[in-house]
Amino acid sequence: MDVPMLSSYPADKIVAACSKCGLRKQFDKVAMLKAGGDRPLGLLLDDIAIRANCPKRKDTPDIYNKCGILYPELVDLLPARRR
């Protein structure tokens, strides 16, 4: 299975949000690619949470209270799968 990469994100604007802390950020995909290169979308979420000083980010010792950051619009942007 291929790892989803930033370059494959199906929109020009990338939205990352967390339902636990209320973080919501929008980024320009082309600017992100120029600034940091292509990278896995999962690792990009970690980077966004760290740069936003999320207290629940990946390195917190509380495994039951982790950051809930995700791409809220991604599912709606993906083409529907045929059954």
N, C-alpha and C positions, 0 to 999 in steps of 0.2 A: 504494500500500500504506500502510495506517495504521501509525503508530508506536505500539507498546504503551505505555500509560500506567500510572502507579501506580494510578489509580482502577480500572483494568480487571484488576488482578491478581486471580486467582480464589480467593483465600483471605484470611482475616482476619489471619493472621500471615505475614510475609514473611521467608524465610530466605535469607541471602546467605553464600556460602562460597567459599574458595579452596583448591584442592588443593596449591598450591605452598607456601603459608606456614602453612596450618592454620587460618586465620581462619574463624570461623563465628559469625554474628550472627543474632539473630531480632528482628524489629521488628513493632510493631502498625501495621497499615495505616492505620487511622483517625487514630492519633496522628501518623503521618508526613504524612498529608494536611493535618492541622491545622497542623503545624509548618512545612512547606515548600511546601504546595500540590501540585497535580497536576503531575507531570513525567514525562518519558520514562523507562522502566525502565533503559535503557542508561546514561543520565546519572546516575541514582540509584546505580547500581553504582560509578561513578567517585567520587561523593560519599562513599559508604560506605568505599571503599578509602582515600581521602584522609583522612577523619576517623579511620580506624583506624591511620594512619601507616604504611600499607603501603609497604615500600621498593621494591616493584616496580610501583607504581601508574602511571597513564597518563603522567605527565610524566618517567618515567625514560628516559634516552637509549639504554638497551640494548633494542633492538627484539626481540631473541630471548629475552629473559627478563622479559617483561611479567607483570603480575599476572593471575592466572587466576580472578578473582572471577566468580561466576555465581549464578544462582538454581537450586540443585540440585533443588528440588521442582517447578519450574514445568512441566516436560514431563508429569509425572504428574498435575498438576492440570488440564491442558487437556483438553477433550473430544476423544475420538478422532475423526479425520477419516474421513468416509465415502469409499470408493473408487468 
